[in-house]
Amino acid sequence: MPFPPSPRTRSGPRRRSLLAAAPAALVLTGCTGGDSGGPAPDGPAAADRARARAARDSEGLAERYDAVIAARPGLADRLRPLREEVVRHTQAFGGGRKASPSASPSVSVSASASPSPSLSVPGNDKDALAGLAAAERELADRRVKALGGAPGELARLLASVAAAGAAHVYLLTEGGA
């Protein structure tokens, strides 16, 4: 004689829920800061180099914003908040606090500062915004790729800034339409 099912309802997640969440959990385990995979053998030095590169990349992106704002003043109100966020990213990575004489201008300069002469800006607003969006997208993609070898805290910062870059891409392409 079989036993009737238990009148008690199950507590906790069901097997299907756990299996559905498994891929996301696997992705997130790379950002836990644990020793699995971890940074390269030279540990802190590799993390410092990655952080410095991320700061330089953000400084370069801020210079691109400066160039577009200088060449297309009609876009200044739309671009200034995005540029300010890029400057905050630079500071989060440890950049922008000091400027060496041979370095490019600090990202803390005003948006009206003269941009680097090597940065060309397209002649119309749509193409200028598309160029900024492409730069944001490329940098966000590079940061996502760098997550694998970064230690926990740096990986979280890279992921956060990459997500902000993806939001910038949206705002530059579709958000203002």
C-alpha positions as CSV (number, residue, x, y, z in Angstrom):
1,M,0.0,0.0,0.0
2,P,1.6,3.3,-1.1
3,F,1.9,6.2,1.3
4,P,-0.1,9.3,0.5
5,P,1.9,12.4,-0.4
6,S,3.0,14.6,2.5
7,P,0.5,17.4,3.2
8,R,3.5,19.6,3.9
9,T,4.5,21.9,1.2
10,R,8.1,22.1,0.2
11,S,10.2,25.0,1.4
12,G,13.1,26.4,-0.5
13,P,13.8,26.4,-4.2
14,R,12.7,23.7,-6.5
15,R,15.1,21.7,-8.7
16,R,14.1,23.5,-11.9
17,S,14.7,26.9,-10.3
18,L,18.2,25.8,-9.3
19,L,19.0,24.4,-12.7
20,A,17.7,27.6,-14.4
21,A,19.9,29.8,-12.1
22,A,23.0,27.7,-12.6
23,P,24.4,29.5,-15.6
24,A,24.1,32.9,-13.9
25,A,25.8,31.5,-10.8
26,L,28.7,30.2,-12.8
27,V,29.2,33.7,-14.3
28,L,29.0,35.3,-10.9
29,T,31.5,33.0,-9.3
30,G,34.2,34.7,-11.4
31,C,33.6,37.9,-9.4
32,T,33.7,36.5,-5.9
33,G,37.3,37.4,-5.2
34,G,38.2,33.8,-4.4
35,D,41.4,32.0,-5.3
36,S,39.8,30.0,-8.2
37,G,41.3,31.4,-11.4
38,G,42.5,34.6,-9.5
39,P,44.9,37.1,-10.9
40,A,48.1,36.3,-12.7
41,P,51.1,35.0,-10.7
42,D,52.4,38.5,-10.2
43,G,49.1,39.3,-8.4
44,P,49.1,42.9,-7.1
45,A,51.4,44.2,-9.8
46,A,49.1,42.8,-12.5
47,A,46.1,44.3,-10.8
48,D,47.9,47.7,-10.5
49,R,48.7,47.6,-14.2
50,A,45.1,46.7,-15.1
51,R,43.8,49.5,-12.9
52,A,46.2,52.1,-14.4
53,R,45.2,51.0,-17.9
54,A,41.5,51.4,-17.0
55,A,42.2,54.9,-15.7
56,R,44.1,55.8,-18.9
57,D,41.3,54.4,-21.0
58,S,38.7,56.5,-19.1
59,E,40.9,59.6,-19.4
60,G,41.1,59.0,-23.2
61,L,37.3,58.7,-23.4
62,A,36.9,61.9,-21.4
63,E,39.2,63.6,-24.0
64,R,36.9,62.3,-26.8
65,Y,33.9,63.8,-25.0
66,D,35.9,67.1,-24.7
67,A,36.6,67.1,-28.4
68,V,33.0,66.5,-29.4
69,I,31.7,69.2,-26.9
70,A,34.3,71.7,-28.3
71,A,33.4,70.9,-32.0
72,R,29.6,70.5,-31.5
73,P,28.6,72.9,-28.8
74,G,24.9,72.1,-29.4
75,L,25.5,68.7,-27.9
76,A,27.2,70.0,-24.7
77,D,24.1,69.8,-22.4
78,R,23.5,66.2,-23.5
79,L,27.1,65.1,-23.2
80,R,28.2,66.9,-20.1
81,P,26.6,64.4,-17.6
82,L,28.1,61.4,-19.4
83,R,31.5,63.0,-19.5
84,E,31.3,63.8,-15.8
85,E,30.5,60.1,-15.1
86,V,33.5,59.1,-17.2
87,V,35.7,61.4,-15.1
88,R,34.3,59.7,-11.9
89,H,35.3,56.3,-13.5
90,T,38.8,57.6,-14.0
91,Q,39.0,58.7,-10.4
92,A,37.6,55.3,-9.2
93,F,40.4,53.6,-11.1
94,G,42.9,55.9,-9.4
95,G,43.6,58.2,-12.3
96,G,43.1,61.9,-12.8
97,R,44.5,62.9,-9.5
98,K,47.9,64.0,-10.7
99,A,49.2,65.2,-14.1
100,S,52.7,64.7,-15.3
101,P,54.1,67.2,-17.8
102,S,54.3,64.7,-20.6
103,A,50.8,63.3,-19.9
104,S,47.7,64.5,-21.8
105,P,45.6,67.1,-20.1
106,S,43.9,66.0,-16.9
107,V,40.3,64.8,-17.1
108,S,39.3,67.3,-14.4
109,V,39.6,70.2,-16.8
110,S,36.4,71.9,-17.9
111,A,34.6,70.7,-21.0
112,S,35.6,73.9,-22.8
113,A,39.2,73.0,-22.6
114,S,40.9,72.4,-25.9
115,P,40.9,68.7,-26.8
116,S,43.8,66.7,-28.1
117,P,44.6,67.7,-31.7
118,S,44.7,64.1,-32.8
119,L,41.0,63.6,-32.1
120,S,38.9,64.3,-35.1
121,V,35.1,64.9,-34.7
122,P,32.7,64.2,-37.5
123,G,30.9,67.2,-39.1
124,N,27.4,66.5,-37.9
125,D,25.8,65.7,-34.6
126,K,24.6,62.2,-35.5
127,D,28.0,61.0,-36.6
128,A,29.7,62.7,-33.6
129,L,27.3,60.8,-31.2
130,A,27.9,57.6,-33.1
131,G,31.6,58.0,-32.8
132,L,31.3,58.5,-29.0
133,A,29.0,55.5,-28.8
134,A,31.4,53.3,-30.7
135,A,34.3,54.4,-28.3
136,E,32.1,53.7,-25.3
137,R,31.1,50.3,-26.7
138,E,34.7,49.3,-27.5
139,L,35.9,50.2,-24.1
140,A,33.0,48.5,-22.3
141,D,33.8,45.3,-24.3
142,R,37.5,45.5,-23.4
143,R,36.6,45.9,-19.8
144,V,34.3,42.9,-19.8
145,K,37.2,40.8,-21.4
146,A,39.5,42.0,-18.6
147,L,37.2,40.6,-15.9
148,G,38.6,37.1,-16.1
149,G,42.1,37.9,-14.8
150,A,41.2,40.7,-12.4
151,P,41.0,40.1,-8.6
152,G,37.6,40.4,-6.9
153,E,37.3,44.1,-6.1
154,L,38.8,45.3,-9.4
155,A,36.6,42.8,-11.3
156,R,33.5,44.3,-9.7
157,L,34.7,47.8,-10.5
158,L,35.4,46.8,-14.1
159,A,32.0,45.2,-14.4
160,S,30.2,48.2,-13.0
161,V,32.0,50.7,-15.2
162,A,31.4,48.4,-18.3
163,A,27.7,48.4,-17.5
164,A,27.7,52.2,-17.2
165,G,29.5,52.3,-20.6
166,A,26.8,50.2,-22.1
167,A,24.2,52.6,-20.6
168,H,26.1,55.5,-22.2
169,V,26.0,53.7,-25.6
170,Y,22.2,53.5,-25.2
171,L,21.9,57.1,-24.3
172,L,24.1,58.2,-27.1
173,T,22.3,56.2,-29.8
174,E,18.7,55.7,-28.8
175,G,18.1,57.5,-25.6
176,G,18.1,61.0,-27.1
177,A,16.0,60.1,-30.1
